[in-house]
Amino acid sequence: MLDLIAETCGLERAELSAATPVAEALDSLTFVAIVARIEAVFDVLLGGDETSELLSARDVGELGRLLARKIDLAHANLREKTRNESC
C-alpha cells in the first residue's frame, strides 16, 4: 500500500514511511488521486463516509491500514452479494 501511495504522490518509496504524517505527504488533490487509484486497482468503490474516515488518518501507515480494511470489506460484501444472487 505504501508503494502505491508513494507512486501516486510522485515520491520515491524511501521518502515515505508508515510514520509520515498524512498532512506532510498529501494535499487534497493527491488524496483524491489516491482514492481514485485504490478504487481502480482494487475494483472497489469508496463512498463519502469511507473517504471521510480515511481523511482522519494521522499518518501514512494508518491510512494504509484503513484502506486495506475498506478494500477487504468491499470484497467481502461483493462475495456475499454474489453468493446471495446465485441462490
Rosetta constraint file for C-alpha pairs under 8 A:
AtomPair CA 1 CA 5 HARMONIC 6.29 0.50
AtomPair CA 1 CA 64 HARMONIC 5.75 0.50
AtomPair CA 1 CA 68 HARMONIC 7.86 0.50
AtomPair CA 2 CA 6 HARMONIC 5.97 0.50
AtomPair CA 2 CA 13 HARMONIC 7.31 0.50
AtomPair CA 2 CA 16 HARMONIC 7.45 0.50
AtomPair CA 2 CA 17 HARMONIC 7.48 0.50
AtomPair CA 2 CA 18 HARMONIC 7.48 0.50
AtomPair CA 2 CA 60 HARMONIC 7.50 0.50
AtomPair CA 2 CA 61 HARMONIC 7.62 0.50
AtomPair CA 2 CA 64 HARMONIC 6.74 0.50
AtomPair CA 3 CA 7 HARMONIC 6.04 0.50
AtomPair CA 3 CA 13 HARMONIC 5.88 0.50
AtomPair CA 4 CA 8 HARMONIC 6.10 0.50
AtomPair CA 5 CA 9 HARMONIC 6.10 0.50
AtomPair CA 5 CA 34 HARMONIC 6.45 0.50
AtomPair CA 6 CA 10 HARMONIC 6.14 0.50
AtomPair CA 6 CA 11 HARMONIC 4.94 0.50
AtomPair CA 6 CA 12 HARMONIC 6.20 0.50
AtomPair CA 6 CA 13 HARMONIC 5.49 0.50
AtomPair CA 6 CA 15 HARMONIC 7.89 0.50
AtomPair CA 6 CA 16 HARMONIC 6.46 0.50
AtomPair CA 7 CA 11 HARMONIC 5.82 0.50
AtomPair CA 7 CA 12 HARMONIC 6.99 0.50
AtomPair CA 7 CA 13 HARMONIC 7.38 0.50
AtomPair CA 8 CA 30 HARMONIC 7.26 0.50
AtomPair CA 8 CA 33 HARMONIC 6.97 0.50
AtomPair CA 8 CA 34 HARMONIC 6.17 0.50
AtomPair CA 8 CA 37 HARMONIC 7.86 0.50
AtomPair CA 9 CA 25 HARMONIC 7.49 0.50
AtomPair CA 9 CA 26 HARMONIC 7.13 0.50
AtomPair CA 9 CA 30 HARMONIC 6.25 0.50
AtomPair CA 9 CA 34 HARMONIC 7.97 0.50
AtomPair CA 11 CA 15 HARMONIC 6.30 0.50
AtomPair CA 11 CA 16 HARMONIC 7.36 0.50
AtomPair CA 12 CA 16 HARMONIC 7.24 0.50
AtomPair CA 13 CA 17 HARMONIC 7.84 0.50
AtomPair CA 16 CA 20 HARMONIC 6.22 0.50
AtomPair CA 16 CA 25 HARMONIC 7.82 0.50
AtomPair CA 16 CA 60 HARMONIC 7.98 0.50
AtomPair CA 17 CA 60 HARMONIC 6.96 0.50
AtomPair CA 17 CA 61 HARMONIC 7.30 0.50
AtomPair CA 18 CA 59 HARMONIC 6.52 0.50
AtomPair CA 18 CA 60 HARMONIC 4.98 0.50
AtomPair CA 18 CA 61 HARMONIC 3.82 0.50
AtomPair CA 18 CA 62 HARMONIC 7.38 0.50
AtomPair CA 19 CA 59 HARMONIC 5.54 0.50
AtomPair CA 19 CA 60 HARMONIC 6.23 0.50
AtomPair CA 19 CA 61 HARMONIC 6.14 0.50
AtomPair CA 20 CA 24 HARMONIC 6.97 0.50
AtomPair CA 20 CA 25 HARMONIC 6.89 0.50
AtomPair CA 20 CA 59 HARMONIC 5.36 0.50
AtomPair CA 20 CA 60 HARMONIC 5.58 0.50
AtomPair CA 20 CA 61 HARMONIC 7.64 0.50
AtomPair CA 21 CA 25 HARMONIC 6.50 0.50
AtomPair CA 21 CA 58 HARMONIC 5.86 0.50
AtomPair CA 21 CA 59 HARMONIC 4.10 0.50
AtomPair CA 21 CA 60 HARMONIC 6.15 0.50
AtomPair CA 22 CA 26 HARMONIC 5.70 0.50
AtomPair CA 22 CA 57 HARMONIC 6.87 0.50
AtomPair CA 22 CA 58 HARMONIC 5.80 0.50
AtomPair CA 22 CA 59 HARMONIC 4.70 0.50
AtomPair CA 22 CA 60 HARMONIC 5.45 0.50
AtomPair CA 22 CA 63 HARMONIC 7.81 0.50
AtomPair CA 23 CA 27 HARMONIC 6.81 0.50
AtomPair CA 23 CA 58 HARMONIC 7.83 0.50
AtomPair CA 23 CA 59 HARMONIC 7.92 0.50
AtomPair CA 25 CA 60 HARMONIC 7.89 0.50
AtomPair CA 26 CA 30 HARMONIC 5.60 0.50
AtomPair CA 26 CA 31 HARMONIC 5.91 0.50
AtomPair CA 27 CA 31 HARMONIC 6.20 0.50
AtomPair CA 28 CA 32 HARMONIC 6.31 0.50
AtomPair CA 29 CA 33 HARMONIC 6.23 0.50
AtomPair CA 30 CA 34 HARMONIC 6.14 0.50
AtomPair CA 31 CA 35 HARMONIC 6.31 0.50
AtomPair CA 32 CA 36 HARMONIC 6.15 0.50
AtomPair CA 33 CA 37 HARMONIC 6.03 0.50
AtomPair CA 34 CA 38 HARMONIC 6.05 0.50
AtomPair CA 35 CA 39 HARMONIC 6.16 0.50
AtomPair CA 35 CA 46 HARMONIC 7.61 0.50
AtomPair CA 35 CA 51 HARMONIC 7.77 0.50
AtomPair CA 36 CA 40 HARMONIC 6.24 0.50
AtomPair CA 37 CA 41 HARMONIC 5.95 0.50
AtomPair CA 38 CA 42 HARMONIC 5.79 0.50
AtomPair CA 38 CA 43 HARMONIC 7.71 0.50
AtomPair CA 38 CA 44 HARMONIC 7.53 0.50
AtomPair CA 39 CA 43 HARMONIC 5.30 0.50
AtomPair CA 39 CA 44 HARMONIC 4.71 0.50
AtomPair CA 39 CA 45 HARMONIC 5.53 0.50
AtomPair CA 39 CA 46 HARMONIC 6.97 0.50
AtomPair CA 40 CA 44 HARMONIC 7.00 0.50
AtomPair CA 42 CA 71 HARMONIC 7.04 0.50
AtomPair CA 44 CA 71 HARMONIC 6.62 0.50
AtomPair CA 44 CA 74 HARMONIC 6.28 0.50
AtomPair CA 44 CA 75 HARMONIC 7.45 0.50
AtomPair CA 45 CA 74 HARMONIC 7.73 0.50
AtomPair CA 46 CA 50 HARMONIC 5.84 0.50
AtomPair CA 46 CA 51 HARMONIC 6.38 0.50
AtomPair CA 46 CA 70 HARMONIC 7.70 0.50
AtomPair CA 47 CA 51 HARMONIC 6.16 0.50
AtomPair CA 48 CA 52 HARMONIC 6.07 0.50
AtomPair CA 49 CA 53 HARMONIC 6.32 0.50
AtomPair CA 50 CA 54 HARMONIC 6.36 0.50
AtomPair CA 50 CA 70 HARMONIC 7.61 0.50
AtomPair CA 51 CA 55 HARMONIC 6.36 0.50
AtomPair CA 52 CA 56 HARMONIC 6.79 0.50
AtomPair CA 53 CA 57 HARMONIC 7.35 0.50
AtomPair CA 54 CA 63 HARMONIC 6.16 0.50
AtomPair CA 54 CA 66 HARMONIC 6.48 0.50
AtomPair CA 54 CA 67 HARMONIC 7.30 0.50
AtomPair CA 57 CA 62 HARMONIC 5.57 0.50
AtomPair CA 57 CA 63 HARMONIC 5.20 0.50
AtomPair CA 57 CA 66 HARMONIC 7.90 0.50
AtomPair CA 58 CA 62 HARMONIC 6.57 0.50
AtomPair CA 58 CA 63 HARMONIC 7.49 0.50
AtomPair CA 59 CA 63 HARMONIC 6.33 0.50
AtomPair CA 60 CA 64 HARMONIC 6.10 0.50
AtomPair CA 61 CA 65 HARMONIC 6.26 0.50
AtomPair CA 62 CA 66 HARMONIC 6.12 0.50
AtomPair CA 63 CA 67 HARMONIC 6.08 0.50
AtomPair CA 64 CA 68 HARMONIC 6.09 0.50
AtomPair CA 65 CA 69 HARMONIC 6.18 0.50
AtomPair CA 66 CA 70 HARMONIC 6.17 0.50
AtomPair CA 67 CA 71 HARMONIC 6.12 0.50
AtomPair CA 68 CA 72 HARMONIC 6.14 0.50
AtomPair CA 69 CA 73 HARMONIC 6.10 0.50
AtomPair CA 70 CA 74 HARMONIC 6.06 0.50
AtomPair CA 71 CA 75 HARMONIC 6.18 0.50
AtomPair CA 72 CA 76 HARMONIC 6.10 0.50
AtomPair CA 73 CA 77 HARMONIC 6.10 0.50
AtomPair CA 74 CA 78 HARMONIC 6.20 0.50
AtomPair CA 75 CA 79 HARMONIC 6.18 0.50
AtomPair CA 76 CA 80 HARMONIC 6.18 0.50
AtomPair CA 77 CA 81 HARMONIC 6.08 0.50
AtomPair CA 78 CA 82 HARMONIC 6.03 0.50
AtomPair CA 79 CA 83 HARMONIC 6.06 0.50
AtomPair CA 80 CA 84 HARMONIC 6.12 0.50
AtomPair CA 81 CA 85 HARMONIC 6.14 0.50
AtomPair CA 82 CA 86 HARMONIC 6.26 0.50
AtomPair CA 83 CA 87 HARMONIC 6.61 0.50
